[in-house]
Amino acid sequence: MTTFRSEDTLVGIVAAVVVVPWVVWTISRGLRDGKLPIGRAYVRKDERAAPFWVLMGLYVAAAGMAVFISLDLLFGPTFRKWL
């Protein structure tokens, strides 16, 4: 099954405009308030520091992957040449 370039561009724009800012907003709110969401609960930095920082690392990795995916979908083969 093949995809059209316009579909890749649309998904890349959605990832760049919606997903990446949402994850970055969650990270900044977690650093400011000292708690990160996980499901319906929160992990608080003052109560459980190690799980908080592990979850923060996972959020940072998710943001990095979302940026990489959106750039790959938007720029396609030209982005792959830079790697």
Backbone as CSV, one residue per row, in Angstrom:
resi,resn,N_x,N_y,N_z,CA_x,CA_y,CA_z,C_x,C_y,C_z
1,MET,0.839,-1.168,0.000,0.000,0.000,0.000,0.892,1.243,0.000
2,THR,0.588,2.161,-0.839,1.383,3.377,-0.937,0.607,4.549,-0.367
3,THR,1.337,5.546,0.063,0.715,6.777,0.547,1.092,7.910,-0.389
4,PHE,0.244,8.873,-0.449,0.511,10.041,-1.270,1.302,11.060,-0.461
5,ARG,2.035,11.880,-1.148,2.857,12.900,-0.488,2.006,13.864,0.318
6,SER,0.801,14.147,-0.132,-0.065,15.071,0.602,-0.483,14.490,1.945
7,GLU,-0.656,13.163,2.029,-0.990,12.533,3.297,0.182,12.641,4.273
8,ASP,1.386,12.411,3.778,2.569,12.548,4.624,2.715,13.985,5.130
9,THR,2.473,14.941,4.257,2.580,16.345,4.647,1.539,16.693,5.698
10,LEU,0.320,16.224,5.523,-0.742,16.512,6.486,-0.425,15.922,7.859
11,VAL,0.015,14.680,7.900,0.356,14.048,9.175,1.565,14.736,9.803
12,GLY,2.530,15.143,8.996,3.688,15.865,9.517,3.315,17.210,10.106
13,ILE,2.401,17.908,9.457,1.939,19.199,9.986,1.192,19.006,11.297
14,VAL,0.326,18.004,11.359,-0.410,17.734,12.605,0.558,17.374,13.722
15,ALA,1.558,16.552,13.423,2.543,16.182,14.439,3.333,17.400,14.906
16,ALA,3.708,18.273,13.972,4.512,19.441,14.335,3.705,20.509,15.057
17,VAL,2.421,20.621,14.740,1.611,21.712,15.294,0.841,21.288,16.541
18,VAL,0.510,20.009,16.656,-0.320,19.570,17.784,0.460,18.702,18.767
19,VAL,1.090,17.658,18.279,1.698,16.669,19.169,2.933,17.220,19.878
20,VAL,3.839,17.811,19.139,5.081,18.309,19.739,4.809,19.403,20.780
21,PRO,3.993,20.428,20.481,3.728,21.433,21.520,3.020,20.858,22.746
22,TRP,2.158,19.856,22.555,1.463,19.261,23.685,2.440,18.550,24.622
23,VAL,3.391,17.808,24.059,4.370,17.105,24.882,5.308,18.109,25.557
24,VAL,5.728,19.140,24.833,6.595,20.168,25.426,5.858,20.924,26.521
25,TRP,4.573,21.194,26.327,3.768,21.855,27.357,3.670,20.972,28.602
26,THR,3.503,19.668,28.424,3.443,18.746,29.556,4.766,18.722,30.306
27,ILE,5.872,18.746,29.568,7.193,18.757,30.204,7.390,20.045,30.996
28,SER,7.068,21.192,30.399,7.270,22.462,31.100,6.353,22.577,32.313
29,ARG,5.129,22.104,32.198,4.208,22.127,33.336,4.697,21.193,34.437
30,GLY,5.269,20.043,34.043,5.804,19.108,35.033,6.986,19.674,35.778
31,LEU,7.849,20.391,35.077,8.991,21.021,35.758,8.544,22.161,36.663
32,ARG,7.538,22.913,36.227,7.059,24.044,37.014,6.296,23.579,38.262
33,ASP,5.381,22.615,38.105,4.527,22.188,39.206,5.110,21.031,40.012
34,GLY,6.084,20.345,39.464,6.690,19.230,40.176,5.871,17.957,40.113
35,LYS,5.011,17.819,39.095,4.240,16.589,38.943,3.992,16.331,37.461
36,LEU,4.011,15.045,37.109,3.783,14.642,35.720,2.614,13.667,35.662
37,PRO,1.761,13.795,34.646,0.636,12.874,34.537,1.062,11.518,33.995
38,ILE,0.453,10.489,34.553,0.600,9.140,34.042,-0.764,8.475,34.208
39,GLY,-1.455,8.360,33.105,-2.833,7.879,33.167,-3.710,8.926,33.829
40,ARG,-4.474,8.523,34.826,-5.300,9.477,35.576,-4.613,9.957,36.847
41,ALA,-3.437,9.457,37.122,-2.704,9.811,38.336,-1.544,10.743,37.990
42,TYR,-0.855,11.172,39.012,0.317,12.026,38.855,1.478,11.442,39.632
43,VAL,2.675,11.629,39.116,3.897,11.299,39.840,4.481,12.619,40.305
44,ARG,4.596,12.777,41.608,5.092,14.028,42.189,6.585,13.921,42.483
45,LYS,7.306,15.008,42.176,8.754,15.021,42.345,9.145,14.958,43.817
46,ASP,8.390,15.609,44.676,8.758,15.628,46.092,8.466,14.299,46.789
47,GLU,7.524,13.508,46.275,7.199,12.222,46.890,8.044,11.082,46.335
48,ARG,8.217,11.056,45.012,8.948,9.972,44.357,9.827,10.581,43.271
49,ALA,11.037,10.940,43.645,11.918,11.667,42.726,12.405,10.796,41.566
50,ALA,12.820,9.572,41.847,13.364,8.723,40.780,12.318,8.403,39.710
51,PRO,11.106,7.946,40.080,10.107,7.713,39.021,9.724,8.985,38.272
52,PHE,9.762,10.130,38.954,9.473,11.399,38.287,10.477,11.653,37.177
53,TRP,11.763,11.484,37.468,12.791,11.766,36.468,12.815,10.722,35.352
54,VAL,12.458,9.463,35.663,12.337,8.447,34.614,11.198,8.821,33.673
55,LEU,10.061,9.223,34.246,8.930,9.632,33.428,9.255,10.889,32.630
56,MET,10.011,11.809,33.216,10.443,13.000,32.491,11.316,12.610,31.297
57,GLY,12.203,11.646,31.499,13.025,11.165,30.396,12.194,10.545,29.279
58,LEU,11.144,9.825,29.656,10.257,9.243,28.646,9.501,10.320,27.884
59,TYR,9.075,11.369,28.587,8.403,12.476,27.900,9.358,13.194,26.951
60,VAL,10.596,13.397,27.360,11.589,14.040,26.493,11.870,13.164,25.271
61,ALA,11.970,11.852,25.484,12.180,10.939,24.354,10.982,10.977,23.404
62,ALA,9.766,11.049,23.956,8.573,11.126,23.108,8.566,12.408,22.294
63,ALA,8.980,13.521,22.902,9.044,14.787,22.174,10.087,14.707,21.063
64,GLY,11.231,14.117,21.357,12.268,13.966,20.336,11.820,13.094,19.175
65,MET,11.130,12.000,19.485,10.635,11.135,18.416,9.556,11.824,17.591
66,ALA,8.695,12.604,18.252,7.650,13.314,17.510,8.263,14.362,16.582
67,VAL,9.298,15.044,17.033,9.989,16.016,16.182,10.635,15.308,14.995
68,PHE,11.307,14.199,15.265,11.963,13.448,14.191,10.948,12.949,13.166
69,ILE,9.838,12.400,13.635,8.817,11.881,12.726,8.192,13.003,11.902
70,SER,7.893,14.128,12.547,7.282,15.229,11.797,8.246,15.784,10.748
71,LEU,9.533,15.907,11.084,10.509,16.371,10.095,10.657,15.376,8.952
72,ASP,10.650,14.092,9.279,10.763,13.073,8.242,9.556,13.100,7.318
73,LEU,8.359,13.280,7.876,7.170,13.319,7.034,7.080,14.597,6.208
74,LEU,7.553,15.699,6.758,7.468,16.966,6.030,8.523,17.083,4.935
75,PHE,9.741,16.649,5.218,10.829,16.861,4.267,11.272,15.610,3.530
76,GLY,10.817,14.440,3.955,11.039,13.184,3.252,12.472,12.871,2.948
77,PRO,12.792,12.558,1.695,14.154,12.117,1.335,15.225,13.180,1.583
78,THR,14.887,14.449,1.510,15.908,15.483,1.758,16.343,15.469,3.218
79,PHE,15.430,15.147,4.125,15.786,15.041,5.550,16.687,13.831,5.790
80,ARG,16.440,12.748,5.091,17.234,11.539,5.276,18.665,11.718,4.799
81,LYS,18.899,12.622,3.846,20.264,12.883,3.369,21.092,13.567,4.458
82,TRP,20.458,14.322,5.331,21.193,15.030,6.387,21.675,14.083,7.457
83,LEU,21.039,12.919,7.577,21.433,11.980,8.639,22.660,11.282,8.258
